[in-house]
């Protein structure tokens, strides 16, 4: 791929995905480099003049009133990183760590953080060389940003901690040496500038938004295939109906269902006047999730191009102004990611109920549990159990983390966002939703086979059906179904199913 040039204010969600997952190389624009140097010079000037500035010539948090001698400035910044690197638990996947590093580099590239230019160049060098710090998942309150997570990144920048390089977990010092990257000797505001920000929750949040969009597109296709299998009606998706209640997501999802079902000979049945809610109200339910996902996407797009540390340096204000505030607070993300988690969980909730309609002979009119020889065979009875299990787990995970707060730093930081927890929970929910949709797709394809409606499938539902059948065969006699579910889930992860339903 071509090099991604960071400006601090033009990063897109797709860029984060490409750097994190596809190793797109990264550089910093000349304008951004000049801005970083300008703000760093102001910090150095304040230190030389012995001015009292939070986090630069003072301690941190509740120690903000302790003035630090300029001769101890470098030790202050180093100790800040070392003391804050206290995360616990399993490490983040490499892709998340790459996202964190990219977003921190982009935030610093705005030129308002006062760090030395080396801070930004080391981060981009590490990304390009594949030096990935080992960052434990747990430890952030999401208040002064993700201090703990970012400190573990900064450790490796200083030649400390641990890192992954070429698939091997080694010391940070060895990783930097093997990659040929000179380690950082932090001064001025380097330590504080590297760890004060929302980049861990933002990176996870970006991935969640990206995956949620893909899952919503697929959830519409799941509903369409199930509707065909059950001979449902399409009049509930009429454009006039949805323009009478013009929520954007509802209108878009209804349009998607009409497109996906184009050419179908299985829909429009006169067997019933109207379908159950899980079929009839798909635009209203999926559409509400679409609106919520779009809201979260907008919040994340703003956040990944923002200055989120403290204090913030404004080089163009006279001789340079440094303002202490709270841009590090994760509340905007915490609320958005809690909302996103609820919205995506609902995609699984309605999907599981559609699966129940497929396997329940009293609701489907098809053989019980989609098997031709019930009793001896249990068919698809238990996959619905699994879907129900995941939906129930999502109900627990969807409880908002943002409504909680625990004071820290001797009550100096007396309201925290818990945004990192919101992000991690949202990611878990998304993984569960993937499996619930996989189960519905497996059951819907089986129902199409059992019901003899394969030849009547629409233009796009037929493509979806064929892609599923490439991965898993029809169920004639009982077999272990866990591998089938995993194969369909792998197609979801790969984006293969989304590609076959894309508009021609």
C-alpha positions as CSV (number, residue, x, y, z in Angstrom):
1,X,0.0,0.0,0.0
2,X,1.0,3.6,-0.4
3,X,2.3,5.4,2.6
4,X,-0.2,7.0,5.0
5,X,0.8,10.5,5.8
6,X,-0.4,11.7,9.2
7,X,-1.5,15.3,9.6
8,X,-3.3,15.0,12.9
9,X,-6.7,15.9,11.5
10,X,-7.4,13.8,8.4
11,X,-7.3,10.2,9.7
12,X,-10.2,7.9,8.6
13,X,-11.6,4.7,10.1
14,X,-10.5,2.9,7.0
15,X,-6.9,4.2,7.5
16,X,-6.8,2.8,11.0
17,X,-8.0,-0.6,9.7
18,X,-5.3,-0.6,7.0
19,X,-2.5,0.3,9.3
20,X,-3.6,-2.0,12.1
21,X,-4.5,-5.1,10.1
22,X,-2.7,-4.7,6.8
23,X,0.6,-3.1,7.9
24,X,0.2,0.0,5.7
25,X,3.4,2.1,6.2
26,X,3.1,5.4,8.0
27,X,4.9,8.8,7.9
28,X,4.3,12.3,9.3
29,X,3.6,15.3,7.1
30,X,6.2,18.1,7.0
31,X,3.6,20.6,8.3
32,X,2.8,18.3,11.3
33,X,6.5,17.8,12.1
34,X,7.0,21.6,12.1
35,X,4.0,22.1,14.4
36,X,5.3,19.4,16.8
37,X,8.7,21.1,17.0
38,X,7.1,24.5,17.6
39,X,5.0,23.4,20.6
40,X,8.1,21.5,22.0
41,X,10.1,24.7,21.9
42,X,7.5,26.4,24.0
43,X,7.7,23.7,26.6
44,X,11.5,24.0,26.7
45,X,11.2,27.7,27.1
46,X,8.8,27.4,30.0
47,X,11.1,25.0,31.8
48,X,14.1,27.3,31.3
49,X,12.1,30.2,32.7
50,X,11.1,28.0,35.7
51,X,7.4,28.7,35.1
52,X,5.0,26.5,37.0
53,X,3.1,24.4,34.5
54,X,1.2,21.2,35.3
55,X,3.0,18.0,34.4
56,X,6.0,19.8,33.1
57,X,7.4,21.5,36.2
58,X,5.0,19.9,38.7
59,X,4.0,16.4,39.8
60,X,0.9,14.7,38.5
61,X,-2.7,14.2,39.6
62,X,-3.0,15.0,43.3
63,X,0.8,15.9,43.3
64,X,0.1,18.9,40.9
65,X,1.1,21.3,43.7
66,X,4.6,19.8,44.0
67,X,7.0,21.9,42.0
68,X,9.9,20.1,40.3
69,X,13.4,21.5,39.8
70,X,14.2,21.9,36.1
71,X,17.2,19.6,36.6
72,X,14.9,16.8,37.4
73,X,12.6,17.3,34.3
74,X,13.9,14.2,32.5
75,X,13.7,12.0,35.5
76,X,10.1,13.3,36.1
77,X,9.0,12.3,32.6
78,X,10.7,8.9,32.8
79,X,9.3,8.1,36.3
80,X,5.8,9.0,35.0
81,X,5.9,6.3,32.4
82,X,7.5,3.7,34.6
83,X,5.0,4.3,37.5
84,X,2.0,4.2,35.3
85,X,2.8,0.9,33.5
86,X,0.8,-1.3,35.8
87,X,-1.6,-3.1,33.5
88,X,-2.8,-6.6,34.2
89,X,-4.3,-9.5,32.3
90,X,-3.9,-10.9,28.9
91,X,-2.2,-8.6,26.3
92,X,-4.1,-6.8,23.6
93,X,-4.0,-8.4,20.1
94,X,-1.2,-7.0,17.9
95,X,-3.8,-5.2,15.8
96,X,-5.2,-3.3,18.8
97,X,-1.6,-2.3,19.8
98,X,-0.9,-1.0,16.3
99,X,-4.1,1.0,16.4
100,X,-3.2,2.5,19.7
101,X,0.3,3.5,18.4
102,X,-1.1,5.0,15.2
103,X,-3.8,7.0,17.0
104,X,-1.3,8.4,19.5
105,X,1.1,9.4,16.8
106,X,-1.8,11.1,14.9
107,X,-2.9,13.0,18.1
108,X,0.7,14.2,18.7
109,X,1.0,15.2,15.1
110,X,-1.6,18.0,15.7
111,X,1.3,19.9,17.3
112,X,-0.5,20.9,20.5
113,X,1.1,18.3,22.9
114,X,4.5,19.9,23.5
115,X,6.4,16.6,23.0
116,X,9.7,16.3,21.2
117,X,9.5,15.4,17.5
118,X,11.3,12.1,18.4
119,X,8.2,10.9,20.1
120,X,6.2,10.9,16.9
121,X,9.0,9.6,14.7
122,X,9.7,6.7,17.1
123,X,6.1,5.6,17.0
124,X,5.9,5.6,13.2
125,X,9.3,3.8,13.0
126,X,8.0,1.1,15.4
127,X,4.8,0.7,13.3
128,X,6.8,0.4,10.1
129,X,9.3,-2.0,11.6
130,X,6.7,-4.2,13.4
131,X,7.8,-3.5,16.9
132,X,4.7,-4.0,19.0
133,X,4.7,-3.4,22.7
134,X,3.0,-6.0,25.0
135,X,0.1,-4.0,26.5
136,X,-2.1,-5.7,29.1
137,X,-5.8,-5.3,28.5
138,X,-6.9,-4.1,32.0
139,X,-6.0,-1.1,34.0
140,X,-7.6,2.0,32.5
141,X,-10.3,4.1,34.2
142,X,-10.7,6.2,31.0
143,X,-10.3,9.4,33.0
144,X,-6.9,10.9,32.2
145,X,-7.2,8.9,29.1
146,X,-5.8,5.4,28.9
147,X,-2.7,6.1,31.1
148,X,-1.9,2.5,31.9
149,X,-2.1,1.2,28.4
150,X,-0.2,4.0,26.8
151,X,2.5,3.8,29.5
152,X,3.2,0.2,28.3
153,X,3.7,1.5,24.8
154,X,6.0,4.3,26.0
155,X,8.1,1.8,28.0
156,X,9.2,0.1,24.8
157,X,9.9,3.5,23.2
158,X,12.4,3.9,26.1
159,X,13.9,0.5,25.6
160,X,12.0,-1.1,28.5
161,X,9.1,-3.4,28.9
162,X,8.4,-6.2,26.4
163,X,7.5,-6.2,22.7
164,X,6.6,-8.6,19.9
165,X,8.8,-8.6,16.9
166,X,8.4,-11.0,14.0
167,X,6.2,-13.2,16.1
168,X,8.6,-13.4,19.0
169,X,8.0,-11.9,22.5
170,X,11.3,-10.3,23.6
171,X,12.5,-7.4,25.8
172,X,11.7,-3.9,24.6
173,X,15.4,-3.1,24.5
174,X,16.1,-6.1,22.2
175,X,13.2,-5.3,19.9
176,X,14.3,-1.7,19.4
177,X,17.9,-2.7,18.8
178,X,16.9,-5.4,16.3
179,X,14.7,-2.9,14.5
180,X,17.5,-0.3,14.5
181,X,15.4,2.3,16.3
182,X,17.2,4.6,18.8
183,X,15.3,4.6,22.1
184,X,13.7,7.7,23.6
185,X,15.2,9.7,26.4
186,X,12.1,11.6,27.5
187,X,12.4,15.3,28.5
188,X,10.1,18.3,28.7
189,X,6.5,16.9,28.4
190,X,7.4,13.7,26.6
191,X,6.3,11.3,29.3
192,X,3.0,13.0,29.9
193,X,2.4,13.6,26.2
194,X,2.8,9.9,25.4
195,X,0.4,8.5,28.0
196,X,-2.3,11.2,28.4
197,X,-5.0,10.3,25.9
198,X,-7.9,8.1,24.8
199,X,-6.1,6.0,22.2
200,X,-6.7,2.5,23.7
201,X,-10.5,2.9,23.9
202,X,-10.4,4.7,20.6
203,X,-8.6,1.9,18.8
204,X,-10.9,-0.7,20.1
205,X,-13.8,1.6,19.3
206,X,-12.8,2.0,15.7
207,X,-12.6,-1.8,15.3
208,X,-16.0,-2.1,16.9
209,X,-17.6,0.5,14.6
210,X,-16.0,-1.1,11.5
211,X,-17.2,-4.6,12.5
212,X,-20.7,-3.3,13.5
213,X,-21.2,-1.9,10.1
214,X,-20.3,-5.2,8.5
215,X,-22.5,-7.1,10.9
216,X,-25.5,-4.8,10.3
217,X,-25.2,-5.3,6.5
218,X,-25.0,-9.1,7.0
219,X,-27.9,-9.0,9.5
220,X,-30.1,-7.5,6.8
221,X,-29.1,-10.4,4.5
222,X,-29.8,-12.9,7.3
223,X,-33.3,-11.6,7.7
224,X,-33.9,-11.7,4.0
225,X,-32.8,-15.3,3.7
226,X,-35.0,-16.3,6.6
227,X,-37.9,-14.4,5.2
228,X,-37.5,-16.4,2.0
229,X,-37.3,-19.7,3.9
230,X,-40.5,-18.9,5.8
231,X,-42.4,-17.5,2.8
232,X,-42.7,-14.1,4.4
233,X,-44.3,-10.9,3.0
234,X,-42.4,-8.0,1.6
235,X,-45.1,-5.3,1.7
236,X,-43.9,-4.3,5.2
237,X,-40.8,-3.0,3.5
238,X,-42.6,-0.7,1.1
239,X,-40.8,2.6,0.7
240,X,-44.0,4.7,1.3
241,X,-44.4,3.1,4.7
242,X,-40.9,4.0,5.9
243,X,-40.9,7.5,4.6
244,X,-44.0,8.1,6.8
245,X,-41.6,7.6,9.8
246,X,-38.4,9.0,8.3
247,X,-35.7,7.7,10.6
248,X,-32.6,7.4,8.3
249,X,-31.6,3.9,9.4
250,X,-35.1,2.5,9.0
251,X,-35.4,3.9,5.5
252,X,-32.0,2.5,4.6
253,X,-32.6,-0.9,6.0
254,X,-36.0,-1.2,4.3
255,X,-34.3,-0.3,1.0
256,X,-31.7,-2.9,1.6
257,X,-34.2,-5.6,2.2
258,X,-36.1,-4.7,-1.0
259,X,-32.7,-4.9,-2.9
260,X,-31.7,-8.2,-1.3
261,X,-35.1,-9.8,-2.1
262,X,-35.3,-8.5,-5.6
263,X,-36.3,-11.3,-7.9
264,X,-37.5,-13.6,-5.1
265,X,-40.4,-16.0,-5.9
266,X,-40.7,-17.1,-2.3
267,X,-42.0,-13.9,-0.8
268,X,-45.4,-12.2,-0.8
269,X,-47.2,-15.3,0.4
270,X,-50.9,-15.0,1.1
271,X,-50.7,-17.6,3.9
272,X,-50.9,-14.9,6.5
273,X,-52.1,-11.3,6.6
274,X,-48.9,-10.1,8.3
275,X,-45.7,-11.6,9.6
276,X,-44.4,-11.7,13.2
277,X,-42.3,-8.8,14.4
278,X,-38.9,-10.5,13.9
279,X,-39.7,-10.5,10.1
280,X,-42.1,-7.5,9.7
281,X,-40.2,-5.1,11.9
282,X,-36.6,-5.7,10.7
283,X,-36.3,-2.2,9.2
284,X,-37.4,-0.6,12.5
285,X,-35.1,-2.7,14.7
286,X,-32.1,-2.9,12.4
287,X,-32.6,0.7,11.4
288,X,-32.4,1.9,15.0
289,X,-29.1,0.0,15.3
290,X,-27.9,1.6,12.1
291,X,-28.6,5.1,13.5
292,X,-26.7,4.2,16.7
293,X,-23.8,2.8,14.8
294,X,-23.6,5.9,12.7
295,X,-23.6,8.0,15.8
296,X,-20.7,6.0,17.2
297,X,-18.9,6.3,13.9
298,X,-19.1,10.1,14.0
299,X,-17.9,10.2,17.6
300,X,-14.9,8.0,16.8
301,X,-14.1,10.0,13.6
302,X,-13.9,13.2,15.7
303,X,-11.9,11.5,18.5
304,X,-9.2,9.9,16.3
305,X,-8.4,13.4,14.9
306,X,-8.4,15.2,18.3
307,X,-5.9,16.5,20.8
308,X,-6.7,14.4,24.0
309,X,-3.9,15.1,26.4
310,X,-3.2,17.7,29.1
311,X,-1.9,20.4,29.3
312,X,-2.3,21.5,25.8
313,X,0.2,23.9,24.1
314,X,-1.0,26.7,21.8
315,X,2.1,28.0,19.9
316,X,0.1,30.8,18.1
317,X,-1.1,32.4,21.3
318,X,1.4,35.3,22.0
319,X,4.6,33.7,23.3
320,X,2.9,30.4,23.5
321,X,0.0,29.5,25.9
322,X,-0.3,26.3,27.9
323,X,-3.8,25.5,29.1
324,X,-4.6,22.8,31.6
325,X,-8.0,21.2,31.0
326,X,-9.7,17.8,30.5
327,X,-9.6,16.8,26.9
328,X,-8.3,13.4,28.1
329,X,-11.7,12.5,29.6
330,X,-13.2,9.5,27.9
331,X,-16.9,10.3,28.5
332,X,-17.8,10.9,24.8
333,X,-16.4,7.5,23.9
334,X,-17.7,5.7,26.9
335,X,-21.3,6.8,26.1
336,X,-21.0,6.1,22.4
337,X,-19.5,2.7,22.9
338,X,-22.1,1.7,25.5
339,X,-24.7,2.8,23.0
340,X,-23.0,0.9,20.2
341,X,-22.8,-2.3,22.4
342,X,-26.6,-2.1,23.0
343,X,-27.3,-1.5,19.3
344,X,-25.3,-4.4,18.1
345,X,-26.6,-6.7,20.9
346,X,-30.1,-6.1,19.5
347,X,-29.0,-7.5,16.1
348,X,-28.3,-10.8,17.8
349,X,-31.5,-10.6,19.9
350,X,-33.8,-10.4,16.9
351,X,-31.6,-12.9,14.9
352,X,-32.0,-15.5,17.6
353,X,-35.8,-15.1,17.5
354,X,-35.7,-15.6,13.7
355,X,-33.7,-18.8,14.2
356,X,-36.3,-20.0,16.7
357,X,-39.0,-19.4,14.1
358,X,-37.0,-21.5,11.6
359,X,-36.5,-24.5,13.9
360,X,-39.9,-24.5,15.6
361,X,-42.4,-26.5,13.5
362,X,-45.3,-24.6,15.2
363,X,-44.0,-21.4,13.8
364,X,-42.3,-22.4,10.6
365,X,-44.6,-25.0,9.0
366,X,-41.4,-26.9,8.3
367,X,-40.2,-30.2,9.8
368,X,-39.2,-29.8,13.4
369,X,-35.7,-28.6,14.0
370,X,-35.2,-28.7,10.2
371,X,-34.5,-32.4,10.0
372,X,-36.4,-35.0,7.8
373,X,-36.1,-37.7,10.4
374,X,-36.9,-36.1,13.8
375,X,-36.5,-38.2,17.0
376,X,-33.5,-40.1,15.8
377,X,-32.1,-36.8,14.6
378,X,-32.1,-33.6,16.7
379,X,-31.3,-31.5,13.6
380,X,-30.8,-27.9,14.5
381,X,-32.3,-27.9,17.9
382,X,-29.1,-27.2,19.8
383,X,-27.7,-24.4,17.6
384,X,-30.6,-22.3,18.7
385,X,-29.6,-23.0,22.3
386,X,-26.1,-21.7,21.6
387,X,-27.6,-18.6,20.0
388,X,-29.8,-18.1,23.0
389,X,-26.8,-18.5,25.3
390,X,-24.8,-15.8,23.5
391,X,-27.8,-13.4,23.4
392,X,-28.2,-13.9,27.2
393,X,-24.5,-13.2,27.7
394,X,-24.8,-10.0,25.7
395,X,-27.6,-8.8,28.0
396,X,-25.1,-8.9,30.8
397,X,-22.3,-7.3,28.8
398,X,-24.6,-4.5,27.5
399,X,-24.9,-3.0,30.9
400,X,-23.3,0.4,30.5
401,X,-19.9,0.9,32.0
402,X,-20.2,4.7,31.6
403,X,-22.7,4.9,34.5
404,X,-20.0,3.9,36.9
405,X,-17.3,6.0,38.4
406,X,-14.6,5.4,41.1
407,X,-12.6,8.4,42.3
408,X,-8.8,8.1,42.0
409,X,-5.6,10.1,42.7
410,X,-6.7,11.1,46.2
411,X,-10.0,12.5,44.8
412,X,-8.3,14.8,42.3
413,X,-9.6,12.6,39.5
414,X,-13.1,12.3,41.1
415,X,-15.1,11.3,38.1
416,X,-13.9,8.8,35.5
417,X,-15.5,7.4,32.3
418,X,-14.7,3.7,32.4
419,X,-14.5,4.1,28.6
420,X,-11.9,1.4,28.2
421,X,-14.3,-1.1,29.8
422,X,-17.1,0.1,27.5
423,X,-14.8,-0.6,24.5
424,X,-13.8,-4.1,25.7
425,X,-17.3,-5.1,26.4
426,X,-18.5,-3.8,23.1
427,X,-15.8,-5.9,21.4
428,X,-17.0,-9.1,23.2
429,X,-20.6,-8.4,22.2
430,X,-19.6,-8.0,18.6
431,X,-17.9,-11.4,18.6
432,X,-21.0,-13.0,20.1
433,X,-23.2,-11.4,17.5
434,X,-21.0,-12.8,14.7
435,X,-21.8,-16.4,16.0
436,X,-25.5,-15.7,16.4
437,X,-25.7,-14.5,12.8
438,X,-23.7,-17.5,11.7
439,X,-26.3,-19.8,13.3
440,X,-29.2,-18.0,11.7
441,X,-27.5,-18.3,8.3
442,X,-26.9,-22.0,8.8
443,X,-30.5,-22.6,9.8
444,X,-31.9,-20.4,7.1
445,X,-29.9,-22.3,4.4
446,X,-31.2,-25.6,5.8
447,X,-34.8,-24.3,5.8
448,X,-34.4,-23.3,2.2
449,X,-33.3,-26.8,1.4
450,X,-36.0,-28.5,3.5
451,X,-38.7,-26.3,2.1
452,X,-37.7,-26.7,-1.5
453,X,-37.4,-22.9,-2.1
454,X,-33.8,-22.8,-3.5
455,X,-34.9,-22.1,-7.0
456,X,-37.1,-19.2,-5.9
457,X,-34.4,-17.3,-4.1
458,X,-33.8,-13.6,-5.0
459,X,-30.8,-12.2,-6.8
460,X,-28.7,-11.6,-3.7
461,X,-30.2,-14.2,-1.3
462,X,-29.3,-16.9,-3.9
463,X,-25.6,-15.7,-3.9
464,X,-25.6,-15.7,-0.1
465,X,-27.1,-19.2,0.0
466,X,-24.5,-20.5,-2.5
467,X,-21.6,-19.0,-0.5
468,X,-22.9,-20.8,2.7
469,X,-23.2,-24.0,0.9
470,X,-19.6,-23.8,-0.4
471,X,-18.5,-23.9,3.3
472,X,-21.0,-26.2,4.9
473,X,-23.2,-29.0,3.3
474,X,-26.9,-29.5,3.9
475,X,-27.7,-31.4,7.1
476,X,-29.3,-34.8,6.3
477,X,-28.3,-36.8,9.4
478,X,-27.0,-35.5,12.7
479,X,-23.3,-34.4,12.8
480,X,-21.2,-32.2,14.9
481,X,-22.3,-28.7,14.0
482,X,-19.7,-26.7,15.9
483,X,-17.3,-26.8,12.9
484,X,-20.1,-25.7,10.6
485,X,-20.8,-22.6,12.8
486,X,-17.1,-21.8,12.9
487,X,-16.8,-22.1,9.1
488,X,-19.6,-19.6,8.6
489,X,-18.2,-17.3,11.3
490,X,-14.9,-17.4,9.4
491,X,-16.7,-16.3,6.3
492,X,-18.1,-13.4,8.3
493,X,-14.6,-12.5,9.6
494,X,-13.2,-12.6,6.1
495,X,-15.9,-10.4,4.7
496,X,-16.8,-13.0,2.1
497,X,-20.5,-13.0,2.9
498,X,-20.6,-9.2,2.8
499,X,-18.9,-9.2,-0.6
500,X,-21.5,-11.5,-2.2
501,X,-24.4,-9.2,-1.1
502,X,-22.7,-6.0,-2.2
503,X,-24.6,-4.0,-4.9
504,X,-23.5,-4.9,-8.4
